[in-house]
Amino acid sequence: MEEKKSLKDKGVKLVAFVGMAGSGKSVAVDYMTENGAPKVYFGGMIYKEMERRGIERTPDGESEKKFREEIRETEGKDWVVRQVIDEVYDLAEAGQRRIVLDGVYSWTEYKILKHEFPGILTFVAVVVDKNLRYKRVAVRPERPFNLDEIKERDRSEIENLEKGGPIAGADYYILNNGTVPDMEERLAEILKGIEW
């Protein structure tokens, strides 16, 4: 317990990005990693465990979606976030002081992270007008979705994974209706405000 309390004393700061599919979270995370912050990717915990269990990832993302929901049901809604917390402590122990959390999905994860990292964790929600988000998702190079697919994914993430809670509870918001430089400018503003 003493080690966990010392993260704040060590000067560690965390930024967690939340948002719906196609909001621009990955672009925000890339900005952070390009500026030297390592990321802990929630989806990566799922991929690692799928690989460990010999479950193949399908191009449409269905196997990942199914496994993500199953593991939360069988191992608890906090399974992914427990893996993330361990990785944050490992990075901090290795000397990292600025760490990015990519892909908080559920209200359960949000509450656990807030409890685990008081005073050092900032949530940033990346949001975009829905119709623009749908257009962007349709043309993105990695895992594009048609209109029916993105609507179903939204429904599934909100109903099955409680994804709306972390977005509603974010400390800061980036309205990502404009260009990448616009978004990066807003993000830089937020980072300055939290003395990142």
BELHURA-V737542 format. One record per pair of residues at least 12 apart in sequence whose C-alpha atoms are under 10 Angstrom apart, sorted by the first residue. I is the first residue (numbers start at 0). J is the second residue. If there is no record, write none. Layout:
{{I & J} {I & J}}
This chain:
{{2 & 88} {2 & 92} {3 & 88} {3 & 115} {3 & 116} {4 & 115} {4 & 116} {4 & 117} {6 & 87} {6 & 88} {6 & 91} {6 & 92} {6 & 96} {6 & 116} {6 & 117} {6 & 118} {6 & 119} {7 & 96} {7 & 116} {7 & 117} {7 & 118} {7 & 119} {7 & 120} {8 & 119} {9 & 91} {9 & 92} {9 & 94} {9 & 95} {9 & 96} {10 & 91} {10 & 95} {10 & 96} {10 & 97} {10 & 119} {11 & 87} {11 & 88} {11 & 90} {11 & 91} {11 & 94} {11 & 95} {11 & 96} {11 & 97} {11 & 98} {11 & 116} {11 & 118} {11 & 119} {11 & 120} {11 & 195} {12 & 91} {12 & 95} {12 & 96} {12 & 97} {12 & 98} {12 & 99} {12 & 116} {12 & 118} {12 & 119} {12 & 120} {12 & 121} {12 & 193} {12 & 194} {12 & 195} {13 & 36} {13 & 38} {13 & 87} {13 & 96} {13 & 97} {13 & 98} {13 & 99} {13 & 100} {13 & 116} {13 & 118} {13 & 119} {13 & 120} {13 & 121} {13 & 122} {13 & 195} {14 & 28} {14 & 31} {14 & 36} {14 & 38} {14 & 97} {14 & 98} {14 & 99} {14 & 100} {14 & 101} {14 & 119} {14 & 120} {14 & 121} {14 & 122} {14 & 123} {14 & 190} {14 & 193} {14 & 195} {15 & 28} {15 & 38} {15 & 39} {15 & 98} {15 & 99} {15 & 100} {15 & 101} {15 & 102} {15 & 103} {15 & 109} {15 & 112} {15 & 120} {15 & 121} {15 & 122} {15 & 123} {15 & 124} {15 & 165} {15 & 169} {15 & 170} {16 & 28} {16 & 99} {16 & 100} {16 & 101} {16 & 102} {16 & 103} {16 & 104} {16 & 121} {16 & 122} {16 & 123} {16 & 124} {16 & 125} {16 & 165} {16 & 166} {16 & 169} {16 & 171} {16 & 172} {17 & 100} {17 & 101} {17 & 102} {17 & 103} {17 & 104} {17 & 105} {17 & 109} {17 & 122} {17 & 123} {17 & 124} {17 & 125} {17 & 126} {17 & 162} {17 & 163} {17 & 164} {17 & 165} {17 & 166} {17 & 167} {17 & 168} {17 & 169} {17 & 172} {18 & 102} {18 & 103} {18 & 104} {18 & 123} {18 & 124} {18 & 125} {18 & 126} {18 & 127} {18 & 162} {18 & 163} {18 & 165} {18 & 166} {18 & 167} {18 & 169} {18 & 172} {18 & 173} {19 & 102} {19 & 104} {19 & 124} {19 & 125} {19 & 126} {19 & 127} {19 & 129} {19 & 132} {19 & 149} {19 & 152} {19 & 153} {19 & 156} {19 & 157} {19 & 162} {19 & 163} {19 & 166} {20 & 102} {20 & 126} {20 & 132} {20 & 133} {20 & 135} {20 & 136} {20 & 144} {20 & 149} {20 & 152} {20 & 153} {20 & 156} {21 & 125} {21 & 126} {21 & 127} {21 & 129} {21 & 131} {21 & 132} {21 & 133} {21 & 134} {21 & 135} {21 & 136} {21 & 137} {21 & 139} {21 & 143} {21 & 144} {21 & 149} {22 & 124} {22 & 125} {22 & 126} {22 & 127} {22 & 128} {22 & 129} {22 & 131} {22 & 132} {22 & 133} {22 & 135} {22 & 136} {22 & 173} {22 & 174} {22 & 175} {22 & 176} {23 & 124} {23 & 125} {23 & 126} {23 & 127} {23 & 132} {23 & 135} {23 & 136} {23 & 173} {23 & 174} {23 & 175} {23 & 176} {23 & 179} {23 & 182} {24 & 101} {24 & 102} {24 & 123} {24 & 124} {24 & 125} {24 & 126} {24 & 173} {24 & 175} {25 & 101} {25 & 102} {25 & 125} {26 & 125} {26 & 179} {26 & 182} {26 & 183} {27 & 101} {27 & 123} {27 & 125} {27 & 173} {27 & 179} {27 & 182} {27 & 183} {27 & 186} {28 & 40} {28 & 99} {28 & 100} {28 & 101} {28 & 102} {29 & 99} {29 & 101} {30 & 179} {30 & 182} {30 & 183} {30 & 186} {30 & 187} {31 & 97} {31 & 98} {31 & 99} {31 & 183} {31 & 186} {31 & 187} {31 & 190} {32 & 97} {32 & 98} {32 & 99} {35 & 95} {35 & 97} {35 & 98} {36 & 95} {36 & 96} {36 & 97} {36 & 98} {36 & 99} {37 & 87} {37 & 90} {37 & 95} {37 & 96} {37 & 97} {37 & 98} {37 & 99} {37 & 100} {38 & 86} {38 & 87} {38 & 90} {38 & 97} {38 & 98} {38 & 99} {38 & 100} {38 & 101} {39 & 82} {39 & 83} {39 & 84} {39 & 86} {39 & 87} {39 & 90} {39 & 98} {39 & 99} {39 & 100} {39 & 101} {39 & 102} {40 & 79} {40 & 83} {40 & 86} {40 & 99} {40 & 100} {40 & 101} {40 & 102} {40 & 103} {41 & 79} {41 & 80} {41 & 82} {41 & 83} {41 & 100} {41 & 101} {41 & 102} {41 & 103} {41 & 104} {42 & 63} {42 & 67} {42 & 79} {42 & 83} {42 & 101} {42 & 102} {42 & 103} {42 & 104} {43 & 79} {43 & 82} {43 & 83} {43 & 101} {43 & 102} {44 & 67} {44 & 78} {44 & 79} {44 & 80} {44 & 81} {44 & 82} {44 & 83} {44 & 86} {45 & 63} {45 & 64} {45 & 66} {45 & 67} {45 & 70} {45 & 78} {45 & 79} {45 & 82} {46 & 63} {46 & 66} {46 & 67} {48 & 66} {48 & 67} {48 & 70} {48 & 79} {49 & 62} {49 & 63} {49 & 66} {49 & 67} {49 & 70} {54 & 66} {58 & 141} {58 & 142} {59 & 141} {59 & 142} {59 & 143} {59 & 144} {59 & 148} {60 & 142} {64 & 152} {64 & 155} {64 & 156} {67 & 79} {67 & 160} {68 & 155} {68 & 156} {68 & 159} {68 & 160} {71 & 159} {71 & 160} {75 & 107} {76 & 105} {76 & 106} {76 & 107} {76 & 108} {76 & 160} {77 & 105} {77 & 106} {77 & 107} {77 & 108} {77 & 109} {77 & 110} {77 & 111} {78 & 108} {79 & 103} {79 & 104} {79 & 108} {80 & 103} {80 & 104} {80 & 105} {80 & 107} {80 & 108} {80 & 109} {80 & 111} {80 & 112} {81 & 108} {81 & 111} {81 & 112} {83 & 100} {83 & 101} {83 & 103} {83 & 108} {83 & 112} {84 & 100} {84 & 111} {84 & 112} {84 & 115} {84 & 116} {87 & 99} {87 & 100} {96 & 195} {97 & 119} {97 & 195} {98 & 120} {99 & 120} {99 & 121} {100 & 120} {100 & 121} {100 & 122} {103 & 122} {103 & 162} {103 & 165} {103 & 166} {104 & 156} {104 & 157} {104 & 160} {104 & 161} {104 & 162} {104 & 163} {104 & 164} {104 & 165} {104 & 166} {105 & 156} {105 & 157} {105 & 159} {105 & 160} {105 & 161} {105 & 162} {105 & 163} {105 & 164} {105 & 165} {105 & 166} {106 & 160} {106 & 161} {106 & 162} {106 & 163} {106 & 164} {106 & 165} {106 & 166} {106 & 167} {106 & 168} {107 & 160} {107 & 161} {107 & 162} {107 & 164} {107 & 165} {108 & 160} {108 & 161} {108 & 162} {108 & 164} {108 & 165} {109 & 122} {109 & 162} {109 & 164} {109 & 165} {109 & 166} {109 & 168} {109 & 169} {110 & 164} {110 & 165} {110 & 168} {119 & 193} {120 & 170} {120 & 193} {121 & 169} {121 & 170} {121 & 171} {121 & 189} {121 & 190} {121 & 193} {122 & 165} {122 & 166} {122 & 168} {122 & 169} {122 & 170} {122 & 171} {122 & 172} {123 & 165} {123 & 166} {123 & 168} {123 & 169} {123 & 170} {123 & 171} {123 & 172} {123 & 173} {123 & 186} {123 & 189} {124 & 165} {124 & 166} {124 & 167} {124 & 168} {124 & 169} {124 & 170} {124 & 171} {124 & 172} {124 & 173} {124 & 174} {124 & 175} {125 & 166} {125 & 169} {125 & 171} {125 & 172} {125 & 173} {125 & 174} {125 & 175} {125 & 176} {125 & 182} {125 & 186} {126 & 166} {126 & 172} {126 & 173} {126 & 174} {126 & 175} {126 & 176} {127 & 173} {127 & 174} {127 & 175} {127 & 176} {127 & 177} {128 & 174} {128 & 175} {128 & 176} {129 & 176} {130 & 146} {131 & 175} {131 & 176} {132 & 149} {132 & 175} {132 & 176} {133 & 145} {133 & 146} {133 & 147} {133 & 148} {133 & 149} {133 & 150} {134 & 146} {136 & 148} {136 & 149} {137 & 149} {170 & 189} {171 & 186} {171 & 189} {172 & 185} {172 & 186} {172 & 189} {173 & 185} {173 & 186} {173 & 189}}
